[in-house]
Structures are given as C-alpha cells and as structure tokens.
Amino acid sequence: MEIPRLKARGESSATKVDFAEYTPELLPFLGQAAAVHLEVAENLARALAAAPSLETKQGISYAASQVLATQHKLVAEIRALHADPDALMRPFAEALERYRTLATGSDWRELLLTCYLSAGMLGDFFEQLARGIGGDVGKRVATLLAADAGAEELRQLLQSAINADPQLTSSLAMWGRRLVGDTLLVARSALANVDSPGSAAHHAAEANIEPVFTELIAAHTRRMDGLGLTA
Amino acid sequence: MEIPRLKARGESSATKVDFAEYTPELLPFLGQAAAVHLEVAENLARALAAAPSLETKQGISYAASQVLATQHKLVAEIRALHADPDALMRPFAEALERYRTLATGSDWRELLLTCYLSAGMLGDFFEQLARGIGGDVGKRVATLLAADAGAEELRQLLQSAINADPQLTSSLAMWGRRLVGDTLLVARSALANVDSPGSAAHHAAEANIEPVFTELIAAHTRRMDGLGLTA
C-alpha cells in the first residue's frame, strides 16, 4: 500500500506531511465532503436569490450548476458503495448550519465571497484527504475536487462587483479575514472523525497538521490577493 | 414552410389552433424562455435554502441542476445566434420579479409547489411556442422543454411532504389554484410580443388562443390531481 502524503502546494518541502494517520474512513469522509458541497451549493442558491441583477444571477447559476454536479458525483460515489448518502451527511448538518449562520454576511457580495473562499479552502482540504484515502474512489474524488468547480466564475463575478463598487474592497477584505477561522474549523472537524487507537497524541497531531492549515491559509491569501483584497 | 400548429394535448381536435400568428420572433422568445427558466431556477434555489432537512435539500438540488441545465442550453442557443442573453432576458425581469413576489408562498412547500406547477405550465407553453417557431432552433428548444426538467423529482418531493403532513393538502390545493392566474399571465405575455402588422384583431386573438390556455389549465389540473390536491 502506498503511504498517502499530503500534496505539497507550496514550494517548501516542509509542507509535506504524512497525513495518513489523520485520514478519515472512506464513508464518513464522503458523507462530509457531500454535506460540505451541499452547503456550498446552498450558499450559492441564496446568493443567486439575493443578487440584484439578472446578469449576476445568470453568472452565479453557472457556478451553482458546477458545484451541484460535483456534489451529485460525491453522492453517486456513496451510492456506488451501497451506502445511504442522507445518513452519511446527517452527522454534519448541525455544524454546517452553524457555519451557515456565521458565513452569511450582510450582503449578497459577502455571501458570494463566502462561496468562493469556503469552496476553495474546503475543496483543497477535502482533495488532500481524498488523496490520503487513496484507492480508486479516493483518486476519483481527489481529481473531482481538484477541478475547483465554479471557482473561476465566482472569481470573475466578485471582480466585477468590486470594479463596480471599489468601496467594497475594505469590507470584503475584512469579511474574507473573518471567514478563515470558521472555515478552518469545518476542515478540522473532518480530522476529528479519525479515532484510530494508534493515533498520535493530540499535541503531536496538532504539530503535524499545522503545515496543512498553514498551506490552506496561504492559498486563501492568494485568492484574496487575486481580488485585490489584501489591504 | 410548414404551418406551425399547436400540438394537440387533449383528445379533442378542437384544441388544435393555428398558433402561427401569435408566435413571437425567435430571439425575444429565447430571451423570455431563458428568463422564465432562470426564474424557476431561482425559486428552486430559494426552496433549497428554505427546506428544513438535508434530504429535502438534496432532492431539490437534483431538480435545480436539471432546470439549470435547461436554462443554460437556452442561453447557449442565444449565444449561438450571436445575440446577448442578458439583453434579451432583461425586458422580462420586472414582470418576473412581480411574479416571484406573488408566487413565493408562505412556506417552502408552497414554494416547491410553485416550482413544480409554474415550470410545468410555462414549460408546456414555451414548448408549444418553440414548435410554432420551427426551424432547427425551434425544434431543439421544443425537445429540450418537452423533457420537463426536474418535474419528476419535484413531484416526488411534494408527494413526500404531503404524506408526511396530510394537513397540507387543503392549503396546497388552495395555493395551486391561486397560482394559475398569475402563471397564465406570464405565459400570455410571451404572445404580447407578437406585433406583426397582419395580426388578427385582439378579440379574434383571444378566441383563438383560448383553447391553448384551456389545455394548459387541464394539464395543471392533472398535476394537482396527481398530488391529490383537487379537494
């Protein structure tokens, strides 16, 4: 069996961590990935409804259909394993509802930024977990999540919104920073499912996992930079 | 050129009407069809966000992705004709916004019934117009709309909601009846775009078009009956 390793995203080889012992079981992993993507789809649905113009609604609809396609493929993987997608997603519903409340924002543009940033961070994280899980399913899911469904559409929509109203920059920059912590908590909860008797002590685990989160935050910062939201 | 005729849906040949003179131009037609389907998608998005359980959200997500796929194909037909989808949809935005306010309902189950019934009636109507328009595009669009995107998923979700709460029957039955008038107005507005100099007088047009609306209402009643909502 290959030893699953965290894909190094940065230049530094220090971000290479043996992720194997924190890798969740396949079915709970798929359930959480499907629940997280349903949450992203729901946020996109709310942004679509809240967006004021037909043009923006149309743009969001393209991102939404890509995220839905990804979510439906995750559900199909669960079904192919003869498991019940609803039952596997349900344990994550409450935490995601809490996240939804925190991540809604005060405006459709903040909500859209939530969709873009949370899909990015959580997509990256679940892609790495899928790589760690390996096997046919893990590889397929990693490839699926690597496609960053809807990300480019969302980036363009956000860029247009910022161009149309440069005043937005500071409030969106603040909003993006606020999101990081809550989104990392959702990611971390996927690791909490690992309950193998041989797992390292909590302290060691934190130290081992830290580079993964450092890299997630670095990718988040690159997304923010890409939108000029670093001020 | 073939003479476009209303597809007879009932048994009676009396419902066969020469629809040609009320048929809108291709581009405004595609714009309105795309706008109407974006509206249905938006209502589904709101229902997805409003639905209380993960299972229902998941179910609605399947209907939503089918409606989005249909809407995106309509937009692709517009683009293939080198026209601007946003500009062609915009004239219908205000009327659809008014419709949205009327058709929201007081509860996610009423909103879901709106999605099912309005997609059904408007889908049927635009399918018939597409048939009247004819040509390659008209035929492709008629086939696309004949597929009733998401209808079976929505019917099942509504049936489950009614089974879970039989008290719903009377309020949903009333809601379904209330929707008819406003939905027919949206359909009728597609005909109002016809402004050909040789068009029949308003009075004659009403008489000619009536059988089409009678058949739309009959199909609506069959959908209601199918859900046990006739009481």
Interface residues (C-beta under 8 A of the other chain):
Chain A: A35 L38 A41 E42 L44 A45 R46 L48 A49 L54 E55 K57 Q58 S61 Y62 A64 S65 L68 A69 Q71 H72 V75 P85 D86 M89 R90 A93
Chain B: A35 L38 A41 E42 L44 A45 R46 L48 A49 L54 E55 K57 Q58 S61 Y62 A64 S65 L68 A69 Q71 H72 V75 P85 D86 M89 R90 A93
